[in-house]
């Protein structure tokens, strides 16, 4: 039997290591220490304080700059998802989607820069990119989480911002032979009553079991977690300023666009909506561990999460079409209009108010399976082999039902009412003033008619197979405790499929696909309440009844189609559904070597690691290039799902290969028994989002021989690279439980992905088909084709920039207070982050600089907790400074989000040793999400999600 170092014994006492004695031995060699075994204090407490102490100890003995979360028991984390749990850590913030934390930012960088693993294995995502959606991961099924802010050679590459490691329970590491946990909570949302047809009540349920058999050589772990919750919101969304017109008629006013400097910028419009629906998540976890002897252990584990949501969005969508509208009484700020009266012109103008009844369905599933073998081959050499499979499937069905006001809906051939007048005035972050001349008609079935029905599914699959082999060889010298080396191969396939069905028109009544007449049994009148109570009422439409009346029992289904006219001739009206569908392939081979340090320098114990990781990447994507039907250029017959054959395109697979070398060093100097200084430096990388590697490119040749093209994505994109440095000081209290830490960090990022226009792009050299000549179909004139032209595409901009900041954290249990108050504690963290990266947005008309997406200069998290006998309570406050992120209007748009303070509260009481009760409130102050475009005068989003109340019981035995 091999010996365990004293540091490793301390780790075991803190509950930090969870897998095998072999793992303990490997960690021992990387964390050298002179602590004596007699000095180790095993603290046996339960609840939030216990989890906090474990987390502090894990941070203390880690070989990188990291933050830790540990559950006292499986199912012990109070958060709805791991995104909520992670935001309690220093330097980590969440982007709230539908009121829930789904994506996290680390040190000012968004989810695309964050690498995530489960039990050490890379995870794919239902998001369509590399950023996993943490709300897919129930906190009840996760036993611990770590955020590695500095890198080391043995970590899987991919985290410029950091690497998040989630772990499920190890049954053989449990200190009880059998352990059961059951949690049941009812839920109530206090804003659901404001949204017609929304659910007010939901529930959470979880069950977990860990057992040991055959004299503690066989372990079994099982877990199930269910979440059913209403999703509600009441919102205003302003649209970007993407048109212009001279509306103030001022002389010498030349602040507009280059081609019309006398013009003012105009918004596309705005939305007022009720959102409602239900979200259901079912998570499953299981593991089997077998340790037949002290030198070998086998672990097989599985994680499955199914997250389904059905939601609706109802209200108004106001489209100004300002370039051709009649505008009066404009209110202008910085050459952009924030208020006025907009009237529809009878010809050539599409100003309108759409009554929106959208219906969305989202079906997501994540699966992760792994087999791990850990073998202590000799006293010095150990090996670990891991085989894993991760799969994600997502189907999002965006359905819309839009209505317009008719002059008279009762006649045989209704006519759209073109007498449209809209008055509005933005009020910054407050709700706007609005008025509609058609307001009385919005609830009248003799005036309102459904003009358009459409459904637009997005189907994504993401599959990853990975194989990993690691070795650790212990050395007997005064400087290097051990050497780790290994290799990893992964094969990832991502596919995206689009399809479409459309009927009718959104800007008028279609003559070929006429509007649908509404009846009393199809509709309900909906009123606004609360802050939104002054907006006009509207009709909510029962989608199933409306479609049944429209299409009968033969409701059309969406298909992937080129699009055809009434005679079946291809007109490419929906060709985007074919061209935006495709696959991305990624094969990665990596190898590393790392030395674990253990020596003394001037009587100061030094530990850490130094190493290098080599990464070879081969990425490619399918493409359909328009070659004009030329067989010599590879043209083939490409059939869509309706049987239409298009012979203009050549299928291709295009991409590139590249190799990177990523050195890293982590040094930990133990200054005293209670304090240590850390330094880390590394070159790191994050690959582009997997969906950005798609090849949705196109190129056209004009009659005059000029070539132009575009691509929103590109399989030729290379990773984000950064060189980063970390310096931190940590002090651990010896008289009480707690610690204080101060960390400085600096990241120098080489480039970011941007969509830019290249004016002298050689299409032929880039692999596009470019004919030598082209004939004008009208005049018959033949022109030579110049293969160099204008190309808009996604590129690595090579500009980059730096991110720097400071993080301070303080945690203490005030055990020195009188007995009743000895369970009082406080956990605080503050981070300040700056960046010289400035991006330009024109969403408010003129160009405005804004910060790096995801970066909040100031973050503050705090938890005040108190435990006394069987009672525990805590109040958590998270403050996030303003930041830049994405929001959806008509299209995706980058907006400035205002600062926010989110307050959560929880109290629990152990009625008996096994049975407890819990009360919890999330978003205690009903904090809204609010955004704007560059300046607060240009309103973006105001969303209210409501408070969530939980009341539940726990049972453990």
C-alpha positions, 0 to 999 in steps of 0.5 A, spaced: 500 500 500 502 506 498 503 512 502 498 518 502 502 525 503 499 529 509 496 534 504 492 529 501 490 527 508 487 534 509 484 534 502 480 527 504 478 530 510 475 536 507 472 532 502 475 535 496 477 528 492 472 524 490 474 518 486 479 513 488 486 512 492 490 513 486 487 520 485 489 521 492 496 519 490 497 523 484 494 529 487 499 528 493 505 529 488 502 535 485 501 539 492 507 538 496 506 541 504 510 540 510 503 540 514 503 534 520 498 529 520 496 531 527 495 538 525 489 536 521 482 538 523 476 534 521 470 539 521 464 535 522 458 540 520 452 540 515 448 545 511 451 551 508 456 552 512 459 545 511 459 546 503 462 553 504 468 550 509 469 544 503 469 549 498 474 554 502 479 547 503 478 545 496 481 552 493 486 552 498 489 546 496 488 546 488 494 547 484 491 552 480 487 559 481 480 556 482 474 557 485 470 551 488 462 549 490 461 543 494 454 540 496 454 538 503 449 532 500 447 530 493 441 535 492 444 540 497 445 546 492 439 550 493 439 553 486 435 551 480 441 550 476 448 550 476 448 557 473 445 560 479 450 556 483 456 559 479 454 566 480 455 566 487 463 565 485 468 571 485 468 574 478 462 570 475 456 573 472 450 570 469 445 573 463 438 572 465 434 569 459 426 568 461 428 570 468 433 564 469 440 564 469 443 560 463 449 562 460 455 565 465 461 570 464 467 569 467 472 575 468 468 579 463 468 574 457 462 571 455 460 564 454 463 563 448 470 563 451 468 558 457 470 551 456 465 546 460 466 539 462 462 534 466 467 529 470 473 531 466 469 530 459 468 536 454 460 537 453 457 539 447 451 543 447 444 545 445 445 552 444 448 551 437 455 553 439 460 551 444 457 555 450 453 549 454 446 552 457 447 551 465 440 550 466 440 544 463 444 541 469 440 540 475 444 543 481 440 537 485 445 532 481 451 535 481 456 534 487 461 539 486 463 545 481 470 548 480 472 554 476 479 554 473 481 561 472 488 559 470 490 553 466 495 547 466 497 543 461 493 537 463 486 541 462 482 540 456 484 546 452 478 551 450 477 556 456 480 563 455 475 566 460 476 559 464 474 552 465 468 550 469 468 543 471 462 539 474 462 533 478 457 528 479 457 524 486 462 518 487 459 513 491 465 509 494 467 516 496 461 517 500 462 516 508 456 512 509 454 505 506 447 507 504 445 514 503 438 517 500 436 524 499 429 526 497 427 533 496 420 536 494 418 543 493 412 547 490 413 553 486 409 560 485 410 566 480 407 572 483 407 575 476 403 569 472 396 572 474 398 578 470 399 574 463 392 570 461 393 563 460 399 563 464 401 557 469 402 560 476 404 554 480 410 549 479 414 544 482 421 541 483 422 534 485 429 530 486 431 523 489 438 520 490 441 514 492 448 512 494 450 505 496 456 501 497 456 493 497 461 487 497 465 490 503 465 497 500 468 495 493 462 496 489 459 503 489 452 505 486 449 512 485 443 514 482 439 520 481 433 524 478 431 531 478 424 534 475 423 541 474 416 544 472 415 551 472 411 557 469 415 561 464 412 568 464 414 575 462 411 582 461 416 586 456 417 592 452 422 591 446 425 597 442 428 595 435 434 598 432 435 604 428 436 601 421 432 606 416 433 614 415 429 620 413 429 627 413 424 629 419 426 635 422 428 639 415 433 643 419 438 647 415 446 645 415 444 638 419 449 633 416 449 628 421 446 623 418 449 617 413 454 618 408 449 617 402 444 622 406 447 626 411 441 631 412 437 625 414 435 622 421 436 615 424 429 612 425 427 605 429 424 599 426 419 599 431 417 596 438 414 590 441 409 590 447 408 583 449 405 578 454 410 571 455 407 565 458 408 558 458 411 552 461 418 549 462 419 541 464 426 539 465 427 531 467 435 530 469 438 523 470 444 521 473 447 514 475 454 511 476 457 504 478 464 504 481 468 497 482 475 497 486 477 490 486 483 492 490 487 498 492 490 499 485 485 499 480 478 502 480 473 502 474 467 507 473 462 508 468 457 514 469 451 517 465 448 523 465 441 525 461 437 531 461 431 533 457 429 540 457 422 542 454 418 548 454 412 550 450 411 558 450 407 563 447 408 571 446 402 575 445 401 583 444 403 588 439 409 588 434 409 596 431 413 596 424 414 604 422 417 603 415 420 610 417 423 611 410 417 611 406 412 613 412 409 620 413 412 623 420 410 629 424 412 632 431 419 628 431 423 628 437 430 628 436 436 626 440 443 625 437 440 625 430 435 619 432 428 620 433 425 617 439 418 619 439 413 622 434 407 620 430 408 616 424 402 615 419 402 610 413 402 612 406 397 609 401 402 607 396 409 604 397 409 604 405 408 598 410 407 602 417 402 597 421 401 594 427 401 587 427 397 583 433 402 577 435 400 570 437 406 567 437 407 559 439 414 556 440 416 550 442 423 548 444 425 540 445 432 539 448 436 533 450 443 532 453 446 526 454 453 524 457 456 517 458 463 515 460 468 509 462 474 511 466 479 506 468 484 508 474 490 503 475 496 504 479 501 500 475 507 500 480 509 504 486 511 510 481 507 509 475 499 510 474 495 510 468 488 513 467 484 511 461 477 515 459 472 514 453 466 518 453 460 520 448 456 526 449 450 528 445 446 534 444 439 535 440 435 541 440 429 542 436 426 549 436 419 550 433 418 558 432 411 559 430 407 565 428 400 568 427 400 575 425 393 579 425 392 586 421 386 590 422 381 590 416 376 595 414 371 590 414 372 583 416 365 581 415 365 582 407 367 577 402 373 580 400 376 584 406 381 590 405 386 592 409 385 598 413 391 603 411 389 608 415 394 607 420 397 612 425 402 611 431 404 616 436 410 614 441 415 617 446 420 613 449 422 614 456 429 611 457 429 605 461 421 607 463 416 604 459 414 609 453 408 613 451 404 610 446 397 611 442 394 608 436 388 610 432 386 603 431 386 601 438 378 600 439 379 595 433 384 591 436 379 587 440 373 587 434 373 580 431 369 584 425 376 588 424 381 583 426 383 578 421 389 573 421 394 575 415 400 570 416 401 564 419 408 561 419 413 556 422 420 556 422 424 550 426 431 550 427 434 543 428 441 542 431 445 535 433 452 535 436 455 529 437 462 528 441 466 522 441 473 522 445 478 518 448 483 520 453 490 516 456 494 520 462 500 517 466 503 520 472 510 518 474 512 519 481 519 522 482 524 521 488 528 528 488 528 535 491 524 539 485 519 535 481 514 530 485 512 527 479 511 528 471 504 527 468 503 526 460 498 524 456 494 524 449 487 525 447 483 525 441 476 527 439 471 527 433 465 532 433 460 532 428 455 538 428 449 539 424 444 544 423 437 543 419 432 549 417 425 548 414 419 553 413 412 553 412 409 560 410 402 562 408 399 569 407 403 576 408 405 580 414 404 587 411 398 587 407 392 582 406 395 577 400 390 576 394 393 569 393 393 566 400 387 570 403 386 572 411 383 568 416 376 570 419 376 570 426 370 567 430 368 568 438 370 561 440 377 562 437 379 569 441 379 572 448 380 579 450 386 580 454 388 586 458 394 589 461 396 590 468 401 593 473 406 597 470 403 596 463 396 597 465 395 603 460 396 599 454 390 598 449 387 591 450 388 586 444 385 579 442 389 573 444 387 567 439 387 560 440 392 557 435 389 550 434 382 552 433 384 558 428 389 553 424 383 548 424 378 553 421 383 555 416 386 548 414 382 543 417 385 536 419 390 537 413 395 543 417 401 543 413 408 542 416 414 545 415 419 542 410 426 544 407 425 547 400 428 551 395 421 554 394 417 554 387 411 558 384 404 556 383 407 552 376 412 548 381 418 552 378 423 554 382 423 561 385 428 560 391 423 564 395 425 559 401 432 557 398 435 559 405 432 553 408 437 549 404 443 553 404 443 554 411 443 547 413 449 543 413 454 540 417 461 541 421 466 536 422 472 537 427 477 532 429 482 534 435 489 530 437 492 533 443 498 531 447 501 534 453 507 533 458 507 537 465 512 537 471 509 537 478 513 542 482 515 540 490 521 544 493 523 549 498 526 556 496 529 560 501 525 555 506 518 557 503 515 551 500 513 551 493 508 547 489 505 547 482 506 545 475 509 547 469 508 544 462 506 544 455 500 542 451 500 541 443 493 541 439 492 539 432 485 541 429 482 539 423 476 543 422 471 543 415 464 544 413 459 542 408 458 547 403 453 548 397 457 553 392 453 556 386 456 554 380 451 556 375 449 549 373 456 548 370 458 541 370 465 542 370 465 546 376 462 540 380 454 542 379 450 536 381 442 535 382 440 537 389 433 535 391 429 538 397 424 535 401 419 537 396 422 533 390 424 540 387 431 539 384 436 545 383 442 543 378 446 550 380 450 548 386 456 544 387 456 540 394 463 541 397 467 540 404 472 546 405 476 547 411 483 548 414 488 544 419 492 548 424 497 546 430 498 550 437 502 549 442 500 552 449 505 553 455 503 554 462 506 555 469 502 555 476 507 556 482 504 556 489 508 559 495 506 557 502 508 563 505 506 561 512 501 555 515 495 560 513 497 564 507 500 563 500 502 566 494 500 564 487 502 566 480 500 563 473 501 564 466 499 561 460 497 561 453 490 559 452 485 558 446 478 558 445 475 555 438 470 559 435 462 557 436 461 551 432 455 554 429 460 559 426 464 554 422 458 553 418 459 554 410 453 558 409 457 562 403 455 565 397 457 569 391 454 572 385 456 575 378 453 581 376 451 582 368 457 587 368 462 582 370 463 584 378 463 579 383 460 580 390 459 575 396 457 574 403 457 569 409 455 570 416 460 564 418 466 561 415 470 554 416 476 558 416 475 561 422 481 560 427 481 560 435 481 566 440 488 566 443 490 569 449 496 570 453 494 571 461 497 572 467 494 571 474 497 573 481 493 572 488 494 572 495 490 567 500 490 568 507 486 562 511 483 564 518 486 559 523 482 561 529 475 561 525 473 558 519 474 562 513 479 566 508 480 572 504 483 572 497 486 578 493 487 576 485 490 580 480 489 578 472 491 580 465 489 577 459 492 579 452 487 577 447 490 576 440 483 577 436 476 577 436 471 574 430 467 580 426 463 580 420 467 585 416 467 587 408 473 585 404 474 590 398 479 586 394 477 579 395 479 574 390 474 569 390 477 564 385 483 563 389 478 562 395 475 556 391 469 559 389 467 558 382 468 564 377 466 564 370 471 567 365 465 571 362 458 573 363 453 574 358 447 580 359 441 576 359 437 583 356 442 586 352 446 580 350 453 583 351 459 579 354 463 582 359 470 579 362 469 577 369 474 580 374 475 575 380 476 580 385 470 583 388 467 585 395 466 579 400 462 580 407 464 575 411 466 572 418 474 573 420 479 574 425 480 581 426 487 581 428 485 587 433 484 584 439 485 587 446 486 586 453 482 585 459 485 586 466 482 586 473 482 585 481 478 580 485 477 580 492 473 575 496 472 574 504 468 569 507 468 568 515 464 564 520 463 568 526 464 562 531 467 566 536 461 570 538 456 567 543 453 560 542 447 563 539 450 567 534 456 562 533 453 560 526 453 567 523 457 568 517 458 572 511 461 571 504 463 577 500 466 577 493 468 583 489 471 584 482 473 590 478 474 588 470 477 593 465 478 592 457 481 596 452 477 593 447 471 597 444 466 595 439 462 599 435 454 599 434 450 603 430 443 600 433 442 607 435 443 610 428 450 613 429 456 609 431 457 609 438 463 605 442 461 600 447 465 595 451 466 588 450 460 583 450 459 580 457 464 585 461 461 588 467 466 593 470 463 591 477 461 585 480 459 584 487 456 578 491 454 577 498 451 572 502 449 573 509 447 566 513 446 564 520 445 557 523 443 555 530 441 548 532 436 546 527 435 552 523 438 555 517 437 562 513 441 566 508 440 572 504 444 573 497 445 579 493 448 579 486 450 586 483 452 586 476 454 593 473 452 595 466 454 590 460 453 588 453 450 582 450 445 580 445 437 580 445 432 579 440 427 584 437 425 582 430 432 580 429 438 579 434 441 585 436 447 587 441 444 592 446 447 595 453 444 592 459 443 596 465 446 594 472 441 589 476 441 587 483 438 580 484 436 578 491 434 571 493 432 568 500 432 561 503 430 559 510 430 551 512 429 547 519 430 540 521 424 538 524 427 531 525 434 528 524 431 526 517 426 530 515 426 538 514 422 544 511 425 549 506 422 556 504 425 560 498 424 566 494 428 568 488 428 575 485 425 577 491 425 585 489 422 583 482 428 586 478 427 587 471 432 586 465 433 593 462 437 594 456 438 600 451 442 602 445 448 606 446 445 611 451 439 610 455 435 615 451 434 609 446 430 604 449 431 597 448 428 592 453 424 592 459 422 585 462 419 583 468 419 576 470 416 576 477 418 573 484 419 565 485 416 562 491 418 555 493 416 551 499 418 544 500 421 538 504 427 534 505 428 527 507 434 524 508 436 517 511 
